[in-house]
Amino acid sequence: MSSTEIFRRSRDLLFKHRTDYAAAVREFRWPVLDRFNWALDWFDIIADGNGRTALHIVEEYGAEVKISYAELAERSNRVATYFRRHGVERGDRVLLMLGNCVQIWEVMLAAMKLGAAVVPATTLLTTEDLADRIERGRIGHVVTDTVGTEKFRGLSGDFERHVVGEPVPGWLSFEQAYDEASVFLPHGETLPNDPVLAYFTSGTTAKPKLVIHTHQSYPVGHLTTMYWLGLREGDVHMNISSPGWAKHAWSNFFAPFNAGATVFLYNYARFNAKRLLEMLATHKITTLCAPPTVWRMLILEDLKAHPVHVREALSAGEPLNPEVIEQVRQAWGVTIRDGYGQTETTAQIGNSPGQPLKPGSMGRPLPGYRIALLDEEGKAAEEGEISIDLAHRPTGLMAGYDGDDTLNEFVTRHGHYHTGDVATRDEEGYVTYVGRADDVFKSSDYRISPFELESALIEHEAVAEAAIVPSPDEVRGLVPKAFIILKPGKVPGPELAEEIFRFLRRRLAPYKRVRRLEFSDLPKTVSGKIRRVELRKRELGRGPAGARREREFWQDDFPELK
């Protein structure tokens, strides 16, 4: 049986049990492949003679482009031939820094066909970031647009430069690719463990790590992501995430193309919730995945005034607050299903279609993943670190961190891959996120989960975003402190601080109450995730007797709340 057929059988089994979680977990087995190139052995096969739209991009100013499966396969052949002409060989690494444009999909497919590995990079990176990535990533080729070339000015390195758009001196014009032959013949076979993607992590807790994925771990591994998303052949799928991050490959590339769906993108300079709702309705989006920040902004609009065709609604990146899920359910009749995974993996845990949901839970381990919760000694615990059983190593787990044997050994101790995230699991197998292992702390001998307190804060009408970190206290040792970003029009001050403290008193047990708050900006990674580690260091560094900051308030400031 061919690799294509083996892959298809595993995919179709997940289609068959799309809403039968128990059967999917029981019957699914990762496809075993001895030779496999997803671009050649899957995408090109389903693209042959296929006029269905693979990629649909709408620009904010109204322009749009639609590319069929057959057209995208042909265009990627031309790009692969162009790359080969300019020295891209099997094993080379290609740094790709573009916004959402057709060339991202062309380069991804072309590099795979050649056996090269793509190193995705967000356009938000600085020149210093790029210098680090070029050196540590051992980059041989760079593809960016005209604006992006400015960030490479002055950077040394023996790498070929390709520019999309207006010509730039010293850069090869990517447009030449479209003059190449439309037929591509690969040189040699691709092994499943050959590298296909190298991702730098977002660096929420340390210097970005370089994650290596193979032709097996991401293309095949994302069968679980397809299952979690609930994708069907012919769906129009919209995923809101920026190029350069793993979630973009999850839901704008592998999962929808595994299913035979259409990838829809709306390019905008500034997020506009009302305009997004119009896009959902006009283009009949059937499946929508968005980060919690977007869902929180959408519910500020009148959702009932915007009838949509969304069948599956999903959230990922950070846990979504239950009250947001409820508002969307009331307006659209669909329930946002949360899921969990990392750059290092495909979707590990999720609320799959048709299954009962529990408020606040991320769902259950997805088919092909065996999840354990472990304490610091590697023993099973009711509350512990989310860990993947390596005795049944899932295909969707990375090959490892590039050039860091010490870290690889550390994250795979006790016979498990350790995610660094803490969770609880109930008797039915539903997993609920608690926080990063480094974020959970004790106050007056009670364990405090930042996410639980942040969820309560978000319910206040004035709060847009919040982050909880421990703050030194002479009596209690550590107390929860909230850093808060307010919604537009809300004025920071003692009156609002007291109101928020009172609000939390009605919703949290005494030992969980936020004792201090500060109206402040939140430091974030370039991918938009809050850097709690930075807030934590800032707060703990000042000590119990540290001076009060401007716009910082303590519950003890208000006599009636003592």
N, C-alpha and C positions, 0 to 999 in steps of 0.2 A: 504494500500500500504506500502511496506517495506521501511525502510530508504534508502536502496540501490537504489530502484527504484525512490524515490523522488529526490535523489541526481542526478541520471542519467538523469532524465527529464530536470532538470535545466542545466546540462552540455550540453545535446543535443540541447537545445534551443540556446545556445551560438554557438554551431557548426553550426546550421542551419543559423544563422544570422551572420556568421563569418565576412562577408564584408558589412553587412548592419547595420551600427551603429545606425541609427534611430530606426529600428525595434528591435534591441537588447535592447536598452535603454527603449523602450516602453513596451516590453513584458517580460523582465527578472524580476523574483522575486527570492529573496533568498529562498532556500529550508527551510522549517520549519520542524525540526526534534526533536522528544522528546527523542530518544535514538540514539546514533551514535558513533561508534568507527571506524574511517576512515581506520585503518589498517585491521580490521576484516570485516567491512561492505562494504568496497570498494576495497582495494588493494587485499585482499585474494579472493574476488569474481571474479575480472577480471583476477587474476593470475591462477585460477583453470584450469589446462590443457593447459595453455598458454605458448607456446614455444618461443614467441617473446622475443628478447633481451630487458631486462629492464635496465641493467647497463653494460656499456662497458668502461673499463679503460685501457688506453695505457700509459705505462711508457716511460720516456725519453730514457732509454737504450734499448727499443724495446719490452719488455715483455708486454703482455696484458691479460686481463681477461674479459670474457663475462658471464653474469649471466642472465638467463631467468626470466620472471615474476614468473613462477611456482617454479623455484629454489630459488628465493629470498624469496618467501612466506614461503617455507619449512625451509630455513636457519634461518629466523627470528623466526619461531616457536621453533627451537632448542635453540636459544639465550634466548627467553622468558622463556622457561622451566629452563634453566641454571640460569637466574637471579632470578626466583622464588625460586629455591633451595638455593640461597645465600641471601635470605631475601628481595629482591626487592618487595615492595607491592604497592597497589593502593595509589596514593598520594605522594609517595617518589619522590625525585629529583636525577637525575643521571647526573653528569657533564661529558660531552663527549669532549675530546680533542684529536683529531686525524687528520692526513692529509687525502687527498682523497684516501680512501681505502674501500673495500667492507663492512668492519665492521661498518662504519658510517650508512649505509642504514639498515644493520641488527639490530643495536642497536636502531635506530629511530623507526623502525617497532615493534621491540620486546617490547620496553618501552610502546608504545601506546597500544599494546595488553594487557599489564599488568595494564594499567591505571596509570603508572608512568609518570612523566614529565622530559623531557630532557633539560639540561642547556648546550647549545653548547658553546665551548670555542676555540678560535684560538690558534694555537701552538706558536704564537708570545708572548703570555702572560708571564709575569715574575712571580717568586714565590710570590712576594708581591701582584700582581694582583690576583693570585689564592687564596691566603689567604683571600682576601676581598670577592671573589666570594663564597668561601666555607662557610664563616660566614654569609654573607647577603643572600646567596641563599639557606641556610639550606640544604646543600648537604649531602645525605646519601650514595652515591656511586660514584666512579670515574672510568672512562674508558679512558685509554691513552695507548701509545705505550712505548717501552722500553726506548727510549730517553726521552720521556715526564715524566717518573717516577722521573727523577733527579730533576725536578722542585718541586716535592712534598716532597723531602727529608727534614725532619725536621718540616714539617707542622703538627700541631696537629689537632685533630678533630675526631669525632666518625663516620668515613665513611669507607665503604668497598672499597678495591682497586682491580681493574681488569686490567691486562696488556695484550695488544695485541702484539704478537711477542715473542722474547726471554724471558724466565722466569726471574723474578726478586725476590729476597728474600723479603718476607712480602707481596707480591702481588699474587692474584689468577690468574691462567693462563686462559685467555679467550678461548684458544684452546679447553678447556674441553667442551665448549658449543656444539661443533660439534658431541659429543658423546651422546647428549641427544635425547629424542624422537622427531620425526618429526611432531607429532600431538600435538596441543596446545588447551586446553580447558580453556576459560576465567572464572574467579571467579567473577560473578556479571556483571551487565550492566554498560555501560559508558554513562554518561549524557553529552549532548552537551557542557555544561559550565564547565566540569571538565578540569583542567589544562593539557596541553599537551607539551607546550614549555615555557621556561623562558629565555628570551634573555637580556643580558647586552648590553646596547647601546654602540656606539663607543666612546662616551664622547668627542664630538667636542667642546662643550661649557661648560661642567661641569663634575662632577663625574658621571661615568656610572650609568644609571637608570636600574632597573630590570623590564622588560616588560613581562607581563603574557598573554599568548595566550591559547586558549581552543581548544577542539576537534572540535569546530565549527568555531572559528575565523580564524584559519590558514588553516586547511585541506579544509573546505568548502569555506572560504573566497578567497582562491587562484583560484577559478573559474574566477575571474576578471583578475588575472595574466595570466592564460591560454588563456583567450580571447585576452588580449593585445599582448602576444607573438605570437598569430596566430597559435598555435599548432594544429596539426591534429593527429589522430590516425596513428601510424606507422612512424611518423617523427623521425629523429635523431637530437636530440637537444643538443647543446653545450652551456653551460653557464660558463663564466670565472669569478669565484669568489672563495674565500677561505672558507673552512669549519670554522664554528664558528660564521659566520655572517648571518643575516637574509636572504640576497639575495641568499645564498646557498640553504636554504630551499625553498625559492620562486621558483627557476628555476632549481634546481637539484633534487628536491624531489616532492613537491606537484603538481605544475603546469603540468610537463610532465606526471606524473603518473595519474593525473586526466584525461589527454587526451589519455593515452595509448600509449605514445611515448617512445623512447629509450633515456636514459641519457648517453651522451658521455663525457668523461673527458680525458684530456691529462695532465699527471703529469710531471712537469719540475722543475729543480732547479733554472734555470735562464731563463727569458723570451726571446724567440727568434722569432721575427715576421715572418721570412721566414719559419721556421720550423712549426709554427702554420698554415701558409697558406697551407703548404704541408699536414698537418693533415686534414684541411677542405676539400681538394680535394680528398685525398686517402680514407677517411671514409665517403664521400658523406654526409656531414653535411647539413641538410635542414634548420635548424633555429639556429641562432647564436646571443647570447646576451653577450655583453662585456662592461666593463666600459670605459669611455672616454679616459683614459690613453692608453688603448690597441688599440683603434681605431686610436689614434694619432700616435702610433708607427707603426701600419699596413700601413698607407698611406705613410710612408717613403720608403716602398718597391714598386716594380713595380707590382701593383695589376693585371694589364691586363695580366701579364705573368703567373698568377696563376688562371686558370679557376676553378671556384667553383660551387657547386650545391646549394648554399644558396638561399632559397626562401624568408626567413624573416630575416632581420638584425635589431638588437635592441641595445639600449644603456640605461644604468640606473646608478644611483649613484650620478651623478652630471650632469648638463646640458651639452650637446655636442655642440661644435661650428659648425655653419652652413657650414663653408667651408670644414670641414672634411666630413660631410654628402654628399656634392656635389662631392668630389673626389671619394668616394666609389660608388656613383650612376653612375658616368661616366665610372668607370672601370668594375663594375659588373652588372649594370642595375637594382640594387635594392636600395631602399632608407632606410637608417637607421631610424627607428622609435623610438623616445624618449618616455620615460614614467616616472611616478613619484609615489613614495610611501615611506614608512618609515618602520623601524623595528616594529613600533606600528600598522601598517596596511598592507594590501595587496596592489596591484596596485590600486591607486585611480584615476589617470589621465593618459591618454596615447593616442598616435596616433595608432589607431587600424587598422588592415589590410584593404586595399582597399579604405581608406579615403584620401581626399586631405590633404596635409601637408603644414604647413606654416613655413617658416624658423625661427628657434629659439623657436618655440612653443613646449610645452610638450604634446599638444593635448587637448582632451576634457574629462570631467568626464566619467569614465567607468561605464558600467551597474551596478546598485545597489548602486552607490555613488552619493550623492547630495552635491555639493561643493558650498560654498559661500566665497566671499572675504570680510573680515571685517576690519574696522578700529579699533583703540584702544578702542573705546567705544562700540564695538560690532555691529556697523551699516554697512550696505552694502557700499562698496567703489569700485571705478574703479581700484584702486591699493590697495591691502590689504592682510591680512594674509589668507593663504589657510586654510579653516575651513570646517569641516564635519557636516552637519545638523543632530543633534541627535534626531530630531523628526522622522527621517527616518533612524535610526541607522543601518549602514551597518554591515553585518555579519563579514566582514573582519577587523573590528576595535578591538583592544586589549581589554581584560577584565579590564586592568588598570596597574598602576605601583605598584609593590609589596611593601607594608608597607609604603606608602607615600600618606596618605589621602589629605594632603595639596596640593601636586602637582596634584593629580587627580582632585581636585576641581578647581584648577587654569586652567588646560588645557581643562576643559569641561564647562567653564563659558559661559554665553550668549546663552546657549542651543546648543553650538557647541563644537566639539573637535578642538582645535587649534594646528596646526602643527608647528608653529614657522617659517614658510617659507612665504615670500611675493611674490605676483605675480600680473599680470594684466590679464584681460580677454576681448576679443574683442566681437563684436556684434554676431559673429557666435559661440561663446562659447569656442574658443581656448584660453588656458591658457599659459602664458609666464612667466617663472621664473624670478624674480628680485634679490632675495638673501635672506639670513637669516634675520629675523626681527632685529637682533642685528648688522648685517653687513651694512645695508643701512644707509647712513649718508648724511648730508648736507654740501655743500661747496659753499661759497658765496651765500647762500640761495637757492641753487639748490640741488635737491635730486640726489644722486649718487648711481647707482647700480654697485657693484663690478663686477658682472658677465659680464655686458656689456663691461666694460673696459678690463676685462681679455680675453674676446673673441677677442677683437681687437688685443691685445698683442700676442696671440697665432698665429695670422696670420703672424707674422714676422718670417722669415726663421731661425733666430738664437734662438728663444724662445721655450723652451720645455714645461715649466710650469710657471704659474704666479699667484700671489695673490695680490689683491688690498685691502688696509686698509687706514683709515684716518690718516693723519699726521698733527700735530699742526703747524699752520702758524700765524705769528703775524698780518698779514694783512687780510687774508681770513678766519681765524678761523681754518678751516680744509681744507686740499687739498688731492687729491688722490695720494697715493704712491704705487708703484709696487715693490714687491719682486719677483725676476726673477731667474729661473734656466735655464741655457743655454744648448743647444744641444751639444753633443760631438764635440770637435774641435773648438768651438767658444770661443774667448778670451775676458774676461770682461775688460773694460777699458773705458776711456772717448770717444774714437772714436765710439765704439759700442753704448754707451749710447746716444750720439748725434744722431746717425743714428736711434735709436729706437724712440727718441723724435720726430724726423722729420717724421718718419713713422706714428706715432699716430696723428700728426697735420693734416695729409691728410685724416684721417679717423674719427676723433671725433670733435664734436662741441667744441668751445673754453671753455665753462664752464665744459666740461667733461674731459679735457685733464689731463693726468698724469703729475704732476708737479715734482715728485721725483721718483727715482728708485734706487734699491739696488740689486746688484748681490749677491744672498745668497741662502743657503739651505732653504727649507720650512719645518717647523715642521708639523708632521702628526700623526694621530692616528694610532693604530696598524692595523686598517682596510685600511689605505692608504689615508684617507681623510685629506685635509689640515686643520690645526687648525688655522683658521684666528683669532680666539679669542686670541690666544697667541701672534700673530704678532701685533694685535691691542693694547693689553695691553703694549707690549714692546714699541710700537711707541708713544702711548699717554703718557706713563709714563715719557718720557724724556722732554716733554714740548716744547714750541716754540723755546726756545733758546738752545736746546740740542745740544751737540757736533756732528759734522758730523761723520758718521761711515766710516770705510774703505770700498771701492768699492760702496759708495753711491754717487749719482750724482743728481743735481737739474737742472731743465730746465733753470733756471736763470744763470747757469754756462756758458751757451752758448749765447753770445750776439745776434747772428742772430735770436735766438728763443724767445727772450723776447717780 
